[in-house]
Every structure is written in structure tokens, then in C-alpha cells.
């Protein structure tokens, strides 16, 4: 989520690098802690280009992410090396279809209000209906519109999500379709969207699945299952949004310490979970910290406090030792 005003960089995190040291990677760029940043003009292309000149690095992503308690940014640099697994997405669809102006304007305004809520520290939300409802009233007003759109325009949303060549409209459709009462169809459409070539579409769809998964865990009568495998793959993605939202879904799917899913994560993505649990922004590290705690068999009631404690770094290293046995 990006903030509109100029502010400072508080942290630069490098992830995905297994052979190339983070210090070496950072030595190639001029971006560092304390620099001013304006998201509207922040140049990621030059950083990506220079890092791709490092031998053994084949893919790079750069995401400036807002905001910590001091309203500062974390810059995430994702690295894929020559032997890394690159996630495959479906080709960009080609139909020249769009959502109505009413829907797309509501979506844009919602995103603006979410940024305003973050700046004011009013981002709390509930998942009781299987979709997000923020307490920040200006954002919640647009979410009320989403409920109406999802009820009255479901087919339009579904068609745009699958076939539109316009990424912003697919992203809007992914977010809004989640507000339908047709939970099974919602799950099917969102699971389709997590393979979209655009990271904003995947981000919206995956977050909506995380919210839906929380609802489904309390509503077993729906008999709707969310598979873990695609989200475990996301933990190894070079994309920050894939990792962030994939961990969100898996934190829901491992409630009750689902041993099969935890073992699958451990086998396929433990190094990624570890590096994300070490991220200094504890909000961004939260879901991976929770997963790591569950792998180590920790008591659920103490996990949140532990993630945000002053000695979180020591706790993470202790968890790593326990999970590596």
C-alpha cells in the first residue's frame, strides 16, 4: 500500500537471495535508510536494471511499502537467482472490456480512503461476512457499494476478471467480486485470479482469499476448501505482494496447527518463511512469524505479543533453531 506524500525510508530489506549476500546487493544501489521517498516519482527501474548486472541474478522486484509507526517506508528488494523457481502466470487476457465508470471510480476512491485510514492509524476491519469491512467510515462506504455491485453485476465482474486486457479493471473486479454472497463462486474466481500476470490483481485476489478463509474456518457447513499449495508457492515468489498475501492465507489455513500444511510449508518454503519472519517491520513479518511459531509448536495465545515485543529478534532466532531440528 503506498502513501501519497514524501517521507523517509526506514528499512531496506532484501529477500530471495540464497547465494548473493545482501550487503553486496545493496552496494550496487544508491537507495538507503534515511533517504526521502516520494512514491509518485520513486524510480524502481534503474534499481532493477543495475541489480540484474550482478552475476547469477536473473529477476529483481522493488516495492516501496507504506508505512511504519513513523510514517516511513520499507523498500523491499526481491531477488531471484539462476537456480530459483520462477512462478508461472497465465498470459495477459486480450479482450477490450472494462468495468462501468461507477464501479471503477468506487474502486479508486476506496483505495484512496484505505491510504487515508492507514495514515490515521484506523485500518481495523472485520471479516464476519467473508469479506473485509473497515471501521474507517469513508472506506466502508465504498465497501457497501461493493456489496451492491457484487450482487447486481456479478457476471460483469467475472467476465472482466477473466478476459479484460486492462489490469486495473481486473484488479478492481478481483477485489469487488469477493463481496458476493455466492461464496463458492467467489472462491473459484479468486483462485483463478491468483495466477493473473499482474501483481495487483494477484494481491487483491489473494487478500480476499485470506479473508474468506477466516470466514470458512468458522463456517464448515459451506464445505468450501481453500487449497494450500498455490500459496506455499507464493512464499517463494520474487514478488513482495505474493509473499505477503500468500503468508496471510497460510496463517489462516494453519489455524489449529494443521500439521499437514505446516509440514508442507516446512519442506517447500522454510527459508522464505524465516527471512520474512526476520523483517524489521513487524506488521509485514506478522503472518510468517505466526507460521514459524506454529511450526515450533508454540502456544497460540502468546504469538501476537511475541511478534511485537522488544526482543522479537531473539524469539525469531529461537524459533528458527526449533524448526530446523
C-alpha positions as CSV (number, residue, x, y, z in Angstrom):
1,X,0.0,0.0,0.0
2,X,1.6,3.3,-1.0
3,X,1.2,6.7,0.8
4,X,0.9,9.8,-1.3
5,X,3.3,12.2,0.5
6,X,7.1,12.4,0.5
7,X,8.6,10.7,3.6
8,X,11.7,8.7,4.7
9,X,12.9,5.2,4.1
10,X,13.2,3.4,7.4
11,X,14.3,0.0,6.2
12,X,15.6,-1.7,3.1
13,X,15.0,-5.4,3.1
14,X,16.5,-7.9,0.6
15,X,14.9,-11.3,0.2
16,X,15.1,-14.4,-2.1
17,X,18.9,-14.2,-2.3
18,X,20.5,-17.5,-1.3
19,X,23.9,-17.2,-2.8
20,X,24.5,-13.4,-3.3
21,X,24.9,-11.6,0.0
22,X,22.5,-8.7,0.9
23,X,25.4,-6.4,1.5
24,X,26.8,-7.0,-1.9
25,X,23.3,-6.4,-3.5
26,X,22.9,-3.1,-1.5
27,X,26.3,-1.9,-2.5
28,X,25.1,-1.6,-6.1
29,X,22.4,0.9,-5.4
30,X,22.1,4.4,-4.0
31,X,18.9,3.9,-2.1
32,X,19.4,3.6,1.6
33,X,17.9,4.1,5.0
34,X,17.1,7.8,5.7
35,X,16.6,8.8,2.1
36,X,13.5,10.8,1.2
37,X,11.0,9.0,-0.9
38,X,8.0,10.1,-3.0
39,X,6.0,7.1,-4.3
40,X,4.8,9.1,-7.3
41,X,8.4,9.6,-8.5
42,X,10.3,6.7,-7.0
43,X,12.4,5.1,-9.7
44,X,12.4,1.3,-9.4
45,X,13.5,0.6,-13.0
46,X,17.1,1.9,-12.5
47,X,17.5,-0.2,-9.4
48,X,16.2,-3.3,-11.1
49,X,18.5,-2.7,-14.1
50,X,21.7,-2.3,-12.1
51,X,21.0,-5.3,-9.9
52,X,20.4,-7.5,-12.9
53,X,24.0,-6.9,-13.8
54,X,25.2,-8.9,-10.8
55,X,26.2,-12.4,-12.0
56,X,23.7,-15.1,-11.0
57,X,20.7,-12.7,-10.6
58,X,18.0,-13.2,-13.2
59,X,15.0,-11.4,-11.8
60,X,14.5,-8.4,-9.5
61,X,11.5,-6.6,-8.0
62,X,11.5,-3.4,-6.0
63,X,8.5,-2.4,-3.8
64,X,8.4,0.7,-1.6
65,X,5.7,-0.2,1.0
66,X,3.9,2.2,3.4
67,X,4.1,2.8,6.3
68,X,5.5,2.2,9.8
69,X,4.7,3.9,13.1
70,X,6.8,6.9,12.0
71,X,5.0,7.1,8.6
72,X,8.2,5.9,6.9
73,X,8.6,3.4,4.1
74,X,10.2,0.0,3.9
75,X,11.8,-0.8,0.5
76,X,11.6,-4.5,-0.4
77,X,14.1,-5.8,-3.0
78,X,13.2,-9.3,-4.2
79,X,15.9,-11.4,-5.8
80,X,15.6,-14.5,-8.0
81,X,18.9,-16.2,-8.7
82,X,19.8,-18.5,-11.6
83,X,18.5,-21.7,-9.8
84,X,15.4,-20.1,-8.3
85,X,12.0,-21.3,-9.2
86,X,10.1,-18.6,-11.2
87,X,6.3,-18.8,-10.7
88,X,4.4,-19.1,-13.9
89,X,1.3,-17.0,-14.5
90,X,-1.3,-17.2,-17.3
91,X,-0.9,-14.9,-20.3
92,X,-2.5,-11.5,-20.2
93,X,-6.1,-11.7,-21.5
94,X,-6.9,-9.8,-24.6
95,X,-10.4,-8.6,-24.6
96,X,-11.1,-4.8,-24.6
97,X,-13.7,-4.9,-21.9
98,X,-13.9,-2.7,-18.8
99,X,-16.0,-2.2,-15.7
100,X,-18.5,0.6,-15.7
101,X,-17.3,4.0,-14.7
102,X,-19.4,3.8,-11.5
103,X,-17.6,0.6,-10.4
104,X,-14.1,1.7,-11.3
105,X,-14.5,5.1,-9.6
106,X,-15.7,3.5,-6.4
107,X,-12.7,1.2,-6.5
108,X,-10.3,4.1,-7.0
109,X,-11.9,6.1,-4.2
110,X,-11.8,3.1,-1.9
111,X,-8.0,2.8,-2.4
112,X,-7.6,6.5,-1.6
113,X,-9.6,6.1,1.6
114,X,-7.6,3.0,2.6
115,X,-4.4,5.1,2.3
116,X,-6.1,7.8,4.4
117,X,-7.1,5.2,7.0
118,X,-3.5,3.9,7.2
119,X,-2.1,7.4,7.8
120,X,-4.6,8.0,10.6
121,X,-4.0,4.6,12.1
122,X,-7.6,3.5,11.6
123,X,-7.1,0.4,9.5
124,X,-9.0,-2.1,11.7
125,X,-11.5,-4.3,9.9
126,X,-13.8,-7.3,10.5
127,X,-14.3,-10.5,8.4
128,X,-17.6,-11.6,9.7
129,X,-19.4,-11.9,6.4
130,X,-16.4,-13.4,4.5
131,X,-15.2,-10.1,3.1
132,X,-13.4,-7.1,4.6
133,X,-15.4,-4.3,6.3
134,X,-13.2,-1.4,7.6
135,X,-14.1,0.6,10.6
136,X,-12.9,3.8,8.8
137,X,-16.3,5.1,7.5
138,X,-15.2,6.7,4.2
139,X,-13.7,3.4,3.1
140,X,-16.5,1.3,4.5
141,X,-19.0,3.4,2.4
142,X,-17.3,2.2,-0.8
143,X,-17.3,-1.3,0.6
144,X,-21.1,-1.0,1.0
145,X,-21.1,-0.1,-2.7
146,X,-19.0,-3.2,-3.5
147,X,-21.7,-5.4,-1.9
148,X,-24.3,-4.0,-4.2
149,X,-22.0,-4.3,-7.3
150,X,-21.2,-7.9,-6.4
151,X,-24.9,-8.7,-6.1
152,X,-26.1,-6.9,-9.2
153,X,-23.1,-7.1,-11.5
154,X,-21.5,-10.5,-10.7
155,X,-21.4,-11.6,-14.3
156,X,-19.8,-8.4,-15.4
157,X,-17.1,-8.6,-12.7
158,X,-16.5,-12.3,-13.5
159,X,-16.1,-11.5,-17.2
160,X,-13.7,-8.6,-16.7
161,X,-11.7,-10.6,-14.2
162,X,-11.0,-13.4,-16.6
163,X,-10.9,-11.7,-20.0
164,X,-10.1,-8.0,-19.8
165,X,-6.8,-6.8,-21.1
166,X,-6.9,-3.9,-18.7
167,X,-5.1,-4.8,-15.5
168,X,-6.6,-2.1,-13.3
169,X,-10.1,-3.3,-14.2
170,X,-9.1,-6.9,-13.4
171,X,-7.7,-5.8,-10.1
172,X,-11.0,-4.0,-9.3
173,X,-13.0,-7.0,-10.3
174,X,-10.9,-9.3,-8.1
175,X,-11.5,-7.0,-5.1
176,X,-15.2,-6.4,-5.6
177,X,-16.3,-9.9,-6.6
178,X,-15.3,-11.1,-3.1
179,X,-18.3,-9.2,-1.7
180,X,-20.8,-11.5,-3.3
181,X,-22.9,-13.9,-1.2
182,X,-22.1,-16.7,-3.7
183,X,-19.1,-17.9,-1.7
184,X,-18.4,-21.0,-3.8
185,X,-18.3,-18.9,-7.0
186,X,-16.3,-16.3,-5.2
187,X,-13.7,-18.8,-4.2
188,X,-13.5,-20.3,-7.7
189,X,-13.0,-16.8,-9.3
190,X,-10.4,-15.7,-6.7
191,X,-8.4,-18.9,-7.1
192,X,-8.4,-18.3,-10.8
193,X,-7.2,-14.7,-10.3
194,X,-4.1,-15.7,-8.2
195,X,-2.4,-16.8,-11.5
196,X,-3.0,-13.4,-13.1
197,X,0.2,-11.9,-14.7
198,X,-0.5,-8.6,-12.9
199,X,0.7,-8.4,-9.2
200,X,-2.1,-6.0,-8.2
201,X,-4.7,-8.5,-9.4
202,X,-3.0,-11.3,-7.6
203,X,-2.6,-9.1,-4.5
204,X,-6.3,-8.2,-4.3
205,X,-7.4,-11.8,-5.1
206,X,-5.1,-13.4,-2.5
207,X,-6.0,-10.9,0.2
208,X,-9.7,-11.6,-0.4
209,X,-9.0,-15.4,-0.2
210,X,-7.3,-14.8,3.2
211,X,-10.4,-13.0,4.5
212,X,-12.6,-15.7,3.0
213,X,-10.5,-18.4,4.6
214,X,-11.0,-16.9,8.0
215,X,-14.8,-16.9,7.4
216,X,-14.8,-20.5,6.1
217,X,-12.9,-21.8,9.2
218,X,-15.9,-20.6,11.2
219,X,-18.4,-21.9,8.7
220,X,-17.6,-25.6,7.9
221,X,-21.2,-26.1,6.7
222,X,-20.2,-24.3,3.4
223,X,-17.9,-27.3,2.6
224,X,-15.6,-24.9,0.6
225,X,-11.9,-25.8,0.8
226,X,-9.1,-23.4,0.1
227,X,-6.0,-25.4,-1.2
228,X,-2.7,-24.6,0.5
229,X,-0.3,-25.4,-2.4
230,X,-0.7,-22.3,-4.5
231,X,0.0,-20.1,-1.5
232,X,3.0,-22.1,-0.4
233,X,4.4,-21.4,-3.9
234,X,3.8,-17.7,-3.3
235,X,6.1,-17.8,-0.3
236,X,9.0,-18.3,-2.7
237,X,7.9,-15.7,-5.1
238,X,10.2,-12.8,-6.1
239,X,7.1,-10.5,-5.7
240,X,6.7,-8.9,-2.3
241,X,2.9,-8.8,-2.6
242,X,2.8,-12.6,-3.5
243,X,4.8,-13.4,-0.4
244,X,2.9,-11.0,1.9
245,X,-0.6,-12.1,0.9
246,X,0.4,-15.8,0.5
247,X,1.5,-15.8,4.1
248,X,-1.7,-14.2,5.1
249,X,-3.7,-17.1,3.6
250,X,-1.5,-19.7,5.1
251,X,-1.8,-18.2,8.5
252,X,-5.5,-18.8,8.2
253,X,-5.1,-22.3,6.8
254,X,-2.8,-23.3,9.6
255,X,-5.1,-22.3,12.4
256,X,-5.4,-25.2,14.8
257,X,-1.8,-26.1,13.8
258,X,-2.8,-28.1,10.7
259,X,0.2,-30.5,10.7
260,X,-0.1,-31.5,7.1
261,X,0.0,-27.9,5.8
262,X,2.8,-26.9,8.2
263,X,4.9,-29.8,7.1
264,X,4.3,-28.9,3.5
265,X,5.4,-25.3,4.2
266,X,8.5,-26.5,6.1
267,X,9.5,-28.8,3.2
268,X,8.9,-26.3,0.4
269,X,9.4,-22.8,1.8
270,X,11.1,-22.7,5.2
271,X,13.9,-20.4,4.1
272,X,11.4,-18.0,2.8
273,X,9.3,-18.1,6.0
274,X,12.5,-17.5,8.0
275,X,13.6,-14.4,6.0
276,X,10.1,-12.9,6.2
277,X,9.8,-13.5,9.9
278,X,13.1,-11.6,10.3
279,X,11.7,-8.5,8.5
280,X,12.0,-5.4,10.8
281,X,8.5,-4.1,10.0
282,X,6.7,-6.4,12.4
283,X,3.3,-5.8,10.7
284,X,4.8,-7.1,7.5
285,X,6.5,-10.0,9.3
286,X,3.4,-10.9,11.3
287,X,2.0,-13.8,9.3
288,X,5.3,-15.5,8.7
289,X,6.1,-15.2,12.4
290,X,2.8,-16.9,13.2
291,X,3.5,-19.7,10.8
292,X,7.0,-20.1,12.3
293,X,5.5,-20.2,15.8
294,X,3.1,-23.0,14.8
295,X,5.9,-25.0,13.2
296,X,7.7,-24.8,16.5
297,X,4.6,-25.8,18.4
298,X,4.3,-22.6,20.3
299,X,1.2,-21.6,22.4
300,X,-1.2,-19.6,20.2
301,X,-2.1,-17.1,22.9
302,X,1.5,-15.7,23.2
303,X,2.3,-15.4,19.5
304,X,1.0,-11.9,18.7
305,X,2.6,-10.4,21.8
306,X,5.9,-12.1,20.9
307,X,5.9,-10.7,17.4
308,X,5.6,-7.2,18.6
309,X,7.8,-7.5,21.7
310,X,11.1,-5.7,22.1
311,X,13.0,-9.0,21.9
312,X,11.3,-10.2,18.7
313,X,14.6,-10.8,17.0
314,X,15.8,-13.2,19.7
315,X,12.4,-15.0,19.6
316,X,12.7,-15.4,15.8
317,X,16.2,-16.9,16.1
318,X,15.0,-19.3,18.8
319,X,12.1,-20.4,16.6
320,X,14.4,-21.0,13.7
321,X,16.5,-23.3,15.8
322,X,13.5,-25.3,16.8
323,X,12.1,-25.5,13.3
324,X,15.5,-26.6,11.9
325,X,15.8,-29.6,14.2
